[in-house]
Amino acid sequence: MTELSEINTEARRARMGLLARAPEDALMALWQKYATPPRFEWLRRPEIGGVMVRGRAGATGAPFNLGEMTVTRCSVVLEDGTVGHGYVQGRSKPKSEAAALIDALMQTAAADEVRAQVIAPLSERVQADHTRRAAKAAATKVEFFTLVRGED
Amino acid sequence: MYVAVKGGEKAIENAHAWLAEERRGAPDVAELSVAQIREQLSLSVNRVMAEGSLYDPDLAALAIKQARGDLIEAIFLIRAYRTTLPRFGYTNPVATGNMACDRRISATFKDAPGGQVLGPTFDYTHRLLNFKLAAEGGDPIAPEAAPRTEPTPHITEFLKGEDIIQDEPTSDETPGDLTREPMEFPSTRPLRLQSLTRGDEGFVLGMAYSTQRGYARNHAFVGELRIGKVAVEMDITELGFAIEIGEVELTECETVNQFKGSKTEPPQFTRGYGLVFGQSERKSIAMALVDRALRWEELGEDNLGAPAQDEEFVLSHADNIQATGFLEHIKLPHYVDFQSELELVRKLRREAEERITPKEAAE
């Protein structure tokens, strides 16, 4: 039981992270294509705020405050009582609403459908963007070669 | 004495209307969109985010448009906006070792694991104006190669194995926050780093350059410079666990500096650290040099009286919004102040003349 809930938490963490980072247009396009949004009530209406991002001195030492970033959050409750939370980067209330509804739906019988139609393609898109940048970086990696010096 | 304090409203209104017209420029030239600024002037956007101390590329681009490209004015707009945001919390420290590196170079280790990755750099360009850009830039496409999938380790990790570089004192102490409490001296390294990362690029650069020219002589190598995206994770109370709430592009610089040793420490290398929002290479190298210079006391070095060793001097003057505010306020009406000074100078002048005149009369 504990193991199962740990697996569920890990999957939810990954999902929420994906929803937070995903480009708004990509998420909204998939979300709008996915059936009609479920009926819900607000537990917390979308709210724009800042969080202070921290770093560590020398990457591994004492923490310090690096600067803030914008975040939008909200919480919803579906008719069956399932609660969903949306925490997304930036200042988009529609994006946070979609993220909260997806978080809620993923805890219901609709999970497989939402995963197939929204989460999986979104994850592929984000991964593809990531891989393309890594591929461009790889093309700029220096391949050193040593010249033979004519000293003798 | 009567001083006019009202009457400027119409002039101010018209001045702002003209400002709006000038901002737009010639109407037969296409208007810039915020997205164009965000995408095509991204290094300006990065500077505004770093010194505005708020990571939001769209807002920074809007600020640049509103400020007509005056970056310090744009930073001012971002700082003002920032104060209106409710603070949801503090993130866990970002793990820069997991950065998806666009660029990663070392001036100290040619064969560092992960390699020398140049990224989209101005280095090795000839700094000749490219007149092709004045016509049509086109849509250039960068070559690709097999992407690296594993994380790129920090280079200082390899030096640590040999115990020849000073370890960063580990701690999970809650750092002070400049945006909540005013700076007090003596300060702490976390507060210095916060101040430097949001400090004016020109000022931090000048301070760093002074250390290279001999004012606090700490000869620095760039041990590592990396630029890329890092996930930002925060504990969410209502969930009871941490989630990623986004990702930020960062530039990180670690310098390696010679250190002859002190009474308690053997000769070894020491470190300076720079971490800045966005692709901000010059700023993060400069930050690392100034950070290192300010660590003289902690490392048991001599105070050479150099400006870059004086934390009160550096940190009190690094913020361009504070500096601009104080500098530019002197252009605003000071009629009453000036009237009293005028009276004083007239009086002194009269007294001086009276002292001279009787002498002349006697001759």
Interface residues (C-beta under 8 A of the other chain):
Chain A: T9 R12 R13 M16 G17 A20 R21 E47 I48 G49 G50 V51 M52 V53 R54 G55 R56 A57 G58 A59 T60 G61 A62 P63 F64 N65 L66 G67 E68 M69 T70 V71 R73 S75 H85 Y87 V88 Q89 G90 R91 H130 T131 R132 R133 A134 A135 K136 A137 A138 A139 T140 K141 V142 F144
Chain B: M49 A50 S53 L54 Y55 D56 D58 L59 R82 L85 P86 R87 F88 G89 Y90 T91 N92 P93 V94 T96 G97 A100 C101 D102 R103 K110 D111 G115 Q116 V117 L118 G119 P120 A142 P143 E144 A145 A146 P147 R148 T149 H154 T156 E168 P169 T170 S171 D172 E173 T174 P175 G176 D177 L178 T179 R189 P190 L191 L193 Q194 T197 R198 G228 A231 V232 E233 M234 I236 E238 L239 F241 A242 I243 E244 I245 G246 E247 V248 L250 E252 E254 R271 Y273 L275 F277
